Amino acid sequence: MPAWSSPEFRGALRGWVEDVAGPVIAMEQAKLRPWATVWRVRTEGRLFYAKQNCPGQSFEAALLAELSGLAPSYVVPVTAVDTERGLLLTPDQGQVFGESVAEDDLDSWCRLVARAMELARVVMPHAELLRASGLTTCRVPARVTEQVRPCLETVATLGLPDTLVHNDLHEHNAFDRPGGLIFFDFADAVLAHPLAGLLVPLEVLADRFGEPGPHDPRLQRVADAGLEVWSDLVPIRELRSALPAALRLGRLGRAESWARVAPDFTGQDAVDWGDAAAAWLARIPDPVPVRFE
């Protein structure tokens, strides 16, 4: 893990924030993970959050800066970025969405997935810009090629190109604003099939509902909220039919983000998290959280 708690890092971060946002009154480390750190920084009259990711996901700063230009009403505002160091500074947005709604509030989950699909659709024509910011596609290791190929063939029939997939979409990575939900924490994001972005929210809900099975009407309702965003381009029945394949590709996306951070694990972190990518790859053929047929 980088020395994100060291006096040297703290001093360098403080200097950068003061250069872009003015004198710092107070700062404290709000989050420390093997893959990223977040600091709460107060200046005169304003509160910010400063973030740095490990090298494998340091592209988040450049990606969010790009998204703030392409789809400003869908993402948190950006105060400053340092793309060379992967530093990101965003203003405080208050209470996260998940703290204002019940965990099993289906209306809120429907809003969340629909809004995320809208973002994916807005930026879809700009995939090359997202790629240039550092966003990666999903690697397909040889050991899962035969499992992944039919999924790729199935989603290809829909004719929807790859786009931004948040890849960690849940109620604590969004804020509720008068103009709609806005998203943050794009470090796990990938360039992938848009319907793959439904995996995380559907798996989170399935776990909260006690794994009710793939035909549970509550899970189908949330899935449909996301699919409806694309239903003017592809008939809803075709989207529903391809969903299991897309959700399996979502597991490939989760493996990709873990593979990006694994090289920076050392010591106990390597023991605790080093096999996460392989574990997601092993789950690709497992039953999916939602089916319609």
N, C-alpha and C positions, 0 to 999 in steps of 0.2 A: 504494500500500500504506500502511495506517495506520502511525504511528510506534511500532510494537509493540516495537522494540528501544531506544527512547529512555529516558533516565533518568526522565523524567516519567511515562511509562507504567509503568515498573518500580516507581516509588515508589507510584503510585496502586494498582497491583495488590497490592503488599506490604501497604499499609494495609488494603485490603479483606480479604485473607486473614487478617491479624491480628485484624480485627474479628470474623471468623466462626470462626476455628480456633486462635487463640492466637499467641504470639510466633513469628516466622519466624527460623529459624536460618540457612537458606541457600536461594537460589533461582537457577535457571538456565533459560534459554530452551531447551526441548527440541525445538521445531519452529517453523519460520517459513515460511509459505506466503503467497501473495498473498491468500488467502481466510481464513486463520486463523492464530493463534499458540497454542502450548501451552507452559506453564512448569512445570517440576518444582520443587515447593516443599516444603521440609522444616521441620517445626515440632519441638517437643520430643517426640520419640518417634513421630512420624507423618510419612508421605510422602504428598503430594497432587499432583494435576495440575490446573492452572488453565488454562482455555481461553477465548478470545474469538474469535468469528467476525466476518467483515465484515458490514455492515448487512443484506445480502441473505439471510444465513443466521444472523443473531443469535438467531433463534427457538429454536435448539437448546437453550439453557439452559431456557427455559420448557417445551419439549417433553419433555426428559428428566425434568424435575421432575414433569410430568404422568404420564409413563410409570412413574416410580418408585412412584407411588401406585396406578396401574391394574394394573401387572404387575411387582411388585418382584423376583420371582425370575428375570426375563428381562433385566434391564438393570443396569448398574453402579449402585452406591449413589450418592446425591447428598448431598454435605455442605452445599453452599450454592449459591444462584443469585442473581444480580442481573439481573432481566429487563429493566430499563431500559438497562443497559449490555451485556447479553448475556454476562455473566460466569458461568462454570460452574466449580465446584470439586468434584472427586471424589477419593476416597481411592485410593491405589495398590492395584492388584489383582494385581501380580506379572507373571509371564510371560504374554504373549499366546498365544492358542491356536495360532497358526501357528508359534510357536517350539518347540512341544512335539510336533508331528506332522510327518510327511513331506508335501511339497507335493502328492504324488499319492495320498495315503492316502484311498481312496474312502470307507471307513467314516467317517472324520472329516468329509469333505465332506457325506456323507449326514446326519450329526448336525447339521451347521451349517445346512443348508437346512431340515431338518425343524423345528429349534428356532426358526428365524426365522419359518417359517410358523405355528408355534404362537403366537408372540408376536402376529403379525398377526391371528390368530383371536381371541385373548384380548381385544385392544383394539378389535376390529371394532365392537362395539355403542357405542363411545364416539368415533366419528368426529368428532362436533361438538365435543367437548372438545379433540381433537387440532387441529382446524381453529382453534379459539379460541386455542390456544397459538401459532399462527403457521404451522402446517404448511400448505403450499399444494398445490392440485391442479395437474395439468399443463396448461399452456396449449397450444392447438393452433393454430399459425400458419396463416394461410390457404393458404400454399403446400403444406402437407402434409395439408390437410383431407380430400381425396379418398383419400389413402393410409391415413389413420387411421380413417376412418369404418367400413370393413368390419371392422377389428380390434375396434373398440368394439362393433359389432353382434354379433360372434362371442362375445366374452367375456360380453356381457350375457345370452346364452342360458343361462349357467351359474347365474345368480341369486345370485352372490356380490357383495356390495356393496364399494365402495372401502374401504380400510383403510390402515394404516401399511405403507409399503414402505421398507425401509432405504435402498435405492438405492446402496449401496456395500458390499454384503455379501461379505466375504471373510474368510479365516482370521486376518487381523491386526486385525480389528475385533471380536474376541470374546475372552473369558476362559473357561477351563474350570473349573467349580466343582462340588463334590460334588452339588449339586442340579441341575446342567445348565449349559449354556453361557449366559453373559450377554453382552449386546451393548453397544457404545458407539459413538461417532462417528456421530451422527444428523443431522449438518449437511446432508447431501445428501438426507435423507428427503423423501418425497412422500406425498400421499394419493392412492392409485391402486388398480387392480385387484390383488388379492393375488398372483396368479401372475406379474405383472410383476416381482416381487421375485426371481425365479429367473434373470433375465438376467445379472446381474453374475457370480455364481458359475459359471454354465455357460460364459460367455465366458472367464473366467479359466482354467477347466479346459481348455476347447477349445484355448486358446493353449498351455498347458503340454503338452498331448498332441500338439501339432503340427498342429492343425486337422484332426482325423481324419474329419470329416464328421458330419452330423446324426443318422445312425443308429448311431453308435458305442455299443456296449452299456454302456461305462463312463459316458458322459454320460447315457444314458437311465436308468441306475440312480440317479444323483444326482437327476435330474429327478423320477423316481418317488418318491424319498424325500420331496420337497416336496409332490408332488401327493397322496400318501397322507393327508396331514393333513386334506385336504378331502374325501376319498373317501366319508365317511359322509353327506356332504351332496349330493355330485354323483358319479355313476358315474365310475370311473377312466377308462373309455374316452372319456367326454365331456371330461374334464379334459385327457387327452392330445391329443385332437383340437383343443382350443382353445389349446393351449400356444403354437404359433407366433404366433398373433395377440397373445397376452399378452406374449410376448418382444419383439415389435415395439413394443408399448406401453411396454415397459421402456426402449427407446431414447428414447422421448418423455420419460420420466422423467429420464434422464440429461441430455437437452437442457434440461429445466426447471432442474435444479440449476446447470448452467453459466450459464444465463440469469440466475439470481439473483445470481451473483457477478460477472458481466462488468462491470456498471456501476462497480465499484470498481477495475478494472484501469487502470493507467497505464503509460506508457513501454514498456519491454521486456515487461512482463507482458501488456500488451494485444496486443503482437505475438505472443507465445508462446501465449496462451490465449484471445484474443478471439474466435476463430472456432470454439471447441469446441462451443458449442450448435448452430451451423449444421451442423457435421460430424456430430453425432449425428442431427439431423433428416434429413440426406442418407442416412443408413444405414437408415432405417426400412424401406424395401422390400427390403433385402439379405437373403440367406439367413440363417436363424436357426441357432443352435448345436445344437439338438436338435429332432428330429421323431420321431414314432412310426409314422405311416402309410407 
